[in-house]
Amino acid sequence: MTEEESPKSMGMRLVKGIVAQMGGEYEFRNEDGLVFDAKVALSVAARTV
């Protein structure tokens, strides 16, 4: 999902907000079905935000 494609559902808005709060990133892609990949820091020291 690109920045221009704003999430329309409540679930997608929640995912985007939570991942952003944690200083992470996410992506959706199609690999014979939907794949959701989120990367977040597991410690406060590793966060970039």
C-alpha positions, 0 to 999 in steps of 0.5 A: 500500500502506497502513501497515496492509498489511504486505508478505508477500513477501521482495521486498516487505519488501526494497523497503520496507526499502531505500526506508526506509533511503534516507529515501524513500517508495513506492507501488503502484497499479493503472493497467491493471496494477501500477505501483510508484513509489519516490522516494529522494534521490540525495544524502546532503544531500537525505535526510530521515532 
